[in-house]
């Protein structure tokens, strides 16, 4: 059952690209829909935490908000915007694979900031990730329909995603649980994005266009549902196995891109996807040992 829950989480995250395409077609910006997503996700998580264990809503110190500025603003807001932007500039499959360079960036940050040693396995992982990205972006095939800007923003989403692990680790060491971290992550993200968009205009536009079902589905299916499923799945699986199982996300995104949006599926790109996913699996198994 735990594997099924984690698979559901991965599939749900893989739907982000489809929602992004639909949102862009309606004329909404990435930041506008992320604002709505952040508000709705924070509200749902508040209710869950309040009725489950309201003590988790308390901060041990106001200084600890710095951790959630990291997870909510520097990481979640940045990488979510970059990922959705990359989807529009490249394709669902390419953006998802570039996002999944995050574990490699975590490894690099650990070597540079924490002092972990560079090993042969880590070197192989770096080469696999780099080679996979080159192949999946189609740089060697010619006639690419996307730009260096899209690739750069896609890689930036991976960096932002990786930073969540760094800031999240500090929050965990400070004694905070997953519900607390998630709630304050979305709260700080929503408050920040409120200054980057015009909240009243966004709400009015969604209402006038009758797109609340889309906004609510986007928030629930790509944030609340996968979070709850993944967290529940962790109760019956080691974190390393859960993270590997969740790598179905870029596969789902790539398949949906091919089937729904007729994106190209060359042998080079498929090989690149396999290389990036394999690098995540190799690294997870190494960490487990």
N, C-alpha and C positions, 0 to 999 in steps of 0.2 A: 504493500500500500504506500510506503514511503517513497519508493521509486516512482509510482504513478503520480503522486503529489508533486514531486520535483519535476517530472516530465510536463505536467500541466503548467507549472510555473514557467518552464522554458518555452513552451508553445505560446503562452500568453505574452511573454516578453517579445517573442518573434512577431507578434501582431502589430507592434509599434509602427513598423514601416508602412503597413497597410493603412492604418489610421492617419499617418502623416501625409500620405498621398491624398486621402480623402479631404483632410483638413486644408491642405494647400490648394486643392481644386476649388474649395469654397471661398478662398480669399483670406483665410485666417493666417496670421504669421505663427511661426513656431513658438515664440515667446508668449503670445496670447493664449494659445491652447495649453502651454505648460503652466501658465498662471492658473487657469481653471482646474487643470489636473492637480496642481499642488494644493489648492484650496479644498477641493473635494476629498483628496486623499488624506489631508490633515484632519478634516472633519470626521471622516469615517474612523480613522485610527484613534482620534480623541474619544469617540464614543466607545470603541472596543476597549481601549485602555481604562476609561472611566468605570465601565461596568465590570471589567475583569479584575483590575487592581489599580484603583485610582492613586495609590501611593507612588506609582511609577511616573506620574505626571509631575512630581516634585523634583526640582533641581537641588543638588547638594550644595551648590554655590553658583552665584550669578556669573562667576568667572568661567564656569564650565560651558557657558554659551559659546565660547570660542571653538569648542569641538564641533558644535552644530552649525556654526558659521562655515566651518570647513566641510562638513558632510552635506549641508544644505545648499550653500551658495557656491563655494569654490568647486565642489564636486558635482552634486546632483543637477543644479541649475545649469552649470557650464556643460557637462557632458551630455545632458538631455538635449539642450539646444543644439550642440555640435552634431549629435547623432541624427536628429531630425533634419538639420540643415544638410548633412552629408547624404541622407536618403534622397533629398530633392536634387542635389547636385550630381550624384552618382547613380546608385541603384540600391534596392533593398539588400541584395546579397553583398555587394561591395561594402556598404556602410556597416552592416552587421559584422562582417569579418574584421574590418578595421577597428570596430569597437572592441572586439575580442582580442586585440593586442594588449588589452589592459593587464592580464597576468604577467606579461613580459615586462611591462613598465613597472609593475609592483616589484618584480625581481630586481630591476635596475635601481629603483629607489632604495631597495633594501641594501644593495651593494654599496651605493654611494652615500646614503644617509645613516644607515644602521651599522654598517661595517661588516656585512655578511661577505663570505669569501666567494670569489668567482670560481666555478668548477667546470669540468669538462661537460657535464650534463647541461649546465646553464648556458654554456657556449653553443651547444647543439640546439637548444631551445631557441636561442636568439637567431641562429641561422635559419631554422625552420620557420620562425615567425616572419623574418625579413623576406625569405624566399616566397612564402605563402602570400604575403602582401603584394609583392611584385607581380605574381601570377594572377591573383584575384582582381587586381585593378586593371589588368589588360594592357599594361605598359609595353609588353613585349609583342603584342599582337597587332598594333596599329589600328587606326580608325576608331579610337576610343571616343565615346560620346560625352565624356566628362572631363573635367579640368584638374590641374594640379591643386587648385583651390579646394575642390571637393575632397581630394585625397588628403590634403593637409588637415582639413577640418575633421575628416573621419578619424585620422590618427590622433587629433586633439581630443576627440571624444574618448578614445582609449586612455589617454593620459588622465582626463578628468575622472573617468570610471575608476582608474587605479588609485587615485587620491582618496576615494571613499574608503578603501581598505586602510589607508594610512591614518586618516582622521578618525575613522571608526574604531581603530585599535586603541587610540588614546582615550576615546570615550568609554570603551569597555574597561580599560585599566583604571578609569576613574570610578568604576562601579556601576555603570549604567547598563540596563538590559536592552534587548533588541526592540521591544515596543517603545521604550522611552527614546532611544536613538532615532527610530523611524519617525515617530511623531514630531520631534523637534527638527528633524531634517526637513520634513515637508512643510512645517510651520515657518521656519526661517526662509525656505525657498519661496513660499507663497508670498510672504511679506516683502521679500526683496523684489520679486517680479511685479508686485503691485506698483512699484515705483518705475518700472520699465515699460509698463503698458497703462492704458486708461481703463481701470476696472469697470466703471459704469458703461463705457462705450463697448467693452467686450461683452458684458452681460446683455446689454441692449441688442447688440448685433446677433448674438446667439438666439435670443428670444424672437427677434424679428424674422430670422431665417428658420426658426423652428428646429434648431439643431441641438437642443438639450439632450435628446437621446444619444446623439453622437458624442457629446462632451462627457456625459455620465458613463457611457460605455468605454470611452477612451480611458477615463480615470480608473474605473473598476477593473476592467479586463487587463490593463497593462501595468497597474500599480497595486491595487488592494488585493485582488485575487492571487496574482503570482507571489506577492509578499507573504500572504497567509499560508499558501500552499507550500512555499519553499521553507518557511519557518517550521511548519508542522512536519514537513519531510525530514528536516534536520534532527528531529527527535528520534528518528529510527535509522538514520544513516550517518556515517562519518562525514564531516564537512568536505573532505577531499572527494569522496564518491559523489556527494550531492553536487559539487561544483562541476565535476566532469559530466554528470547526467544533464545538467542544465545547459551544456554546450549544444544541445539540440536547437537552442534559440537561433543562431545564425543559419543553421540548416533550414529551419522553418522559414526564416526570412528570405533565403535564397530561392527556395522552392516556390513560395508565394509570388516572388518577383517574376519567376519564369512562367508560372501558370496564369497569374492574374494580370500582370503587366507586360507579358511577352518580352522579358529581359533576356539577353543573350546567355547561353549556357555552353561556352566553349570548353574543351578538355583542359585548357590551361587554367581557366577560372575554377573549374571543379577541383583540379589538383591543388590549387592554392587554398581552397576552403579546407580540404583534407589536411594540408600541412599545418594550417593555423590551429585546427581542432586537435590534431595530433600533438602539437607543442603544448597545448593546455593540459592534455591528458598526461604527457610525460612529466610535466612540472608537478601536477597534482600527485602523481604516484611517488615522485621523488620526495615531496613534502611529507607524504604519509609515512614513508620509510624513516 
